[in-house]
Amino acid sequence: LVAMCVNDILAHGAEPLFFLDYFACGKLEVEVAQAVIAGIAEACTLAGCALLGGETAEMPGMYPPGEYDLGGFAVGAVERKQMLPQLDRIVDGDAVIGIASSGIHSNGFSLVRKIIENSPFSFSSPSVGGSEGQTLGEQLLTPTKIYSKVLLPVLHSGCVKAYAHITGGGLLENIPRVLPGKFGVVLDALSWKIPEIFSWLQKEGNLSEEEMARTFNCGIGAILIVQKEFAGQVLKDIQRHEDAWLIGKVVPHHSGYYAELRL
């Protein structure tokens, strides 16, 4: 929850300042609520923002026993001259840098559940290429990576023209949102390491490459649009902290696509 909010704030080049949560249930189970809030507080620490407060709503009859609703939002700040995306600076040939995800992150779970329901596997099955003793369910629920501390210095360096957080809509729908209408991107899927869990989902779900790229992050949690002359240095700066790759380039938009994935 925190990761989705603060990673989205980075799309404007902004630094996350504070987060507020909302926890609703039919009957408050103190231990459950404490565990949830502790997780939120830990994520805020990782993001470098304050957990300023929140709301706990107890509504008998609205939720079945053991179920709860969780929401929240974050507020960030950015100097006007550092706001992203800088659409007027994006040109043909700009580099696309991809930063590794930690797994599925927080999108595509309706399809994931359907795939598992129609397969011989369950959430308690062994993980796919994960750590020893890890279940498939635990692997799928690996927390979304928080990028703010690693990427903020890079975003404020003046070398980055745009940032996209790869969420619902995958690579094919999120990247065009930060580009001028006359440009698209071409991505080389052989240029980064796609985690085994995505190949497993594609095989078990009999999904096309396009459906995969339109649903999941496919191992890329965020991308940067960078002037090609600075791409090497920006990539080195990121790789000190996270796995990252040069995965494509900006091209003139034509033939009805804004993002093309080449295998």
Long-range contacts (C-beta under 8 A, 24 or more apart in sequence): 1-40, 1-43, 1-70, 1-71, 1-72, 2-40, 2-43, 2-44, 2-46, 2-47, 2-72, 2-74, 2-146, 3-43, 3-47, 3-105, 3-106, 3-143, 3-144, 3-145, 3-146, 4-106, 4-144, 4-167, 5-72, 5-73, 5-74, 6-47, 6-49, 6-74, 6-76, 6-146, 6-147, 6-148, 7-144, 7-146, 7-147, 7-148, 7-165, 7-221, 7-222, 8-165, 8-167, 9-74, 9-76, 9-148, 10-147, 10-148, 10-151, 10-152, 10-155, 10-163, 10-165, 10-222, 11-84, 11-85, 11-163, 11-164, 11-165, 11-178, 12-76, 12-78, 12-83, 12-84, 13-78, 13-82, 13-83, 13-84, 13-155, 13-156, 13-160, 13-163, 14-76, 14-77, 14-78, 14-83, 15-48, 15-76, 15-77, 15-78, 15-148, 15-152, 16-47, 16-48, 16-49, 16-74, 16-75, 16-76, 16-148, 17-49, 17-50, 17-74, 17-75, 17-76, 17-77, 18-49, 18-50, 18-51, 18-52, 18-74, 18-75, 19-44, 19-47, 19-49, 19-50, 19-51, 19-52, 19-72, 19-73, 19-74, 19-75, 20-51, 20-52, 20-53, 20-54, 20-55, 20-72, 20-73, 20-74, 21-51, 21-54, 21-55, 21-70, 21-71, 21-72, 22-54, 22-55, 22-57, 22-69, 22-70, 22-71, 22-72, 23-54, 23-55, 23-56, 23-57, 23-68, 23-69, 23-70, 24-56, 24-57, 24-58, 24-59, 24-62, 24-63, 24-68, 24-69, 24-70, 25-57, 25-58, 25-59, 25-63, 25-67, 25-68, 25-69, 26-58, 26-59, 26-60, 26-61, 26-62, 26-63, 26-64, 26-65, 26-67, 27-58, 27-60, 27-65, 28-56, 28-58, 29-66, 32-68, 33-68, 36-68, 36-70, 40-72, 43-143, 43-146, 46-146, 46-149, 47-74, 47-146, 47-148, 47-149, 48-148, 48-149, 49-74, 49-76, 49-148, 82-155, 82-156, 84-155, 84-160, 84-161, 84-162, 84-163, 84-178, 85-161, 85-162, 85-163, 85-178, 85-179, 85-225, 86-161, 86-162, 87-162, 87-179, 87-180, 88-180, 89-161, 89-227, 90-161, 90-162, 90-179, 90-180, 90-183, 90-225, 90-250, 91-250, 92-183, 92-250, 92-251, 92-252, 93-228, 93-249, 93-250, 94-161, 94-225, 94-226, 94-227, 94-228, 94-249, 94-250, 95-225, 95-226, 95-227, 95-228, 95-231, 95-246, 95-248, 95-249, 95-250, 96-175, 96-185, 96-187, 96-223, 96-224, 96-225, 96-226, 96-246, 96-247, 96-248, 96-249, 96-250, 97-223, 97-224, 97-226, 97-231, 97-234, 97-235, 97-238, 97-244, 97-245, 97-246, 97-247, 98-187, 98-191, 98-192, 98-220, 98-222, 98-223, 98-244, 98-245, 98-246, 98-247, 98-248, 99-147, 99-150, 99-151, 99-220, 99-221, 99-222, 99-223, 99-224, 99-238, 99-242, 99-243, 99-244, 100-145, 100-192, 100-193, 100-219, 100-220, 100-221, 100-242, 100-243, 100-244, 101-144, 101-145, 101-166, 101-195, 101-217, 101-219, 101-220, 101-221, 102-142, 102-143, 102-144, 102-145, 102-221, 103-139, 103-140, 103-142, 103-195, 103-197, 104-140, 104-142, 104-197, 104-216, 104-217, 105-144, 105-145, 105-166, 105-167, 105-217, 105-221, 106-144, 106-167, 107-167, 107-168, 107-170, 107-215, 107-216, 107-217, 108-168, 108-170, 108-215, 108-216, 109-140, 111-201, 111-205, 111-215, 112-140, 112-201, 114-205, 115-201, 115-204, 115-205, 116-204, 118-205, 119-204, 121-204, 127-197, 128-196, 128-197, 128-200, 129-195, 129-196, 129-197, 129-200, 130-197, 139-197, 140-197, 144-221, 145-221, 145-242, 147-221, 147-222, 147-242, 150-238, 150-241, 150-242, 151-222, 151-224, 151-238, 153-237, 154-224, 154-234, 154-237, 154-238, 155-224, 157-234, 157-237, 159-226, 159-227, 159-230, 159-233, 159-234, 160-224, 160-225, 160-226, 160-234, 161-225, 161-226, 161-227, 162-224, 162-225, 163-222, 163-223, 163-224, 163-225, 164-222, 164-223, 165-221, 165-222, 166-217, 166-220, 166-221, 166-222, 166-223, 167-217, 169-214, 169-215, 170-212, 170-213, 170-214, 170-215, 170-216, 170-217, 170-218, 171-213, 171-214, 171-217, 171-218, 171-220, 171-223, 171-259, 171-261, 172-210, 172-213, 172-214, 172-258, 172-259, 172-261, 173-214, 173-259, 175-223, 175-258, 175-259, 176-258, 176-259, 178-225, 179-225, 179-250, 179-253, 179-258, 181-253, 182-252, 182-253, 183-250, 183-251, 183-252, 183-253, 184-250, 184-251, 184-252, 184-253, 184-254, 184-257, 184-258, 184-259, 184-260, 185-248, 185-249, 185-250, 185-251, 185-258, 185-259, 185-260, 186-248, 186-249, 186-251, 186-260, 186-262, 187-247, 187-248, 187-259, 187-260, 187-261, 187-262, 188-247, 188-248, 188-262, 189-218, 189-261, 189-262, 189-263, 190-263, 191-245, 191-246, 191-247, 191-248, 192-219, 192-220, 192-245, 192-247, 193-219, 193-243, 193-245, 194-218, 194-219, 195-219, 209-261, 209-263, 210-261, 213-261, 220-247, 223-247, 225-250
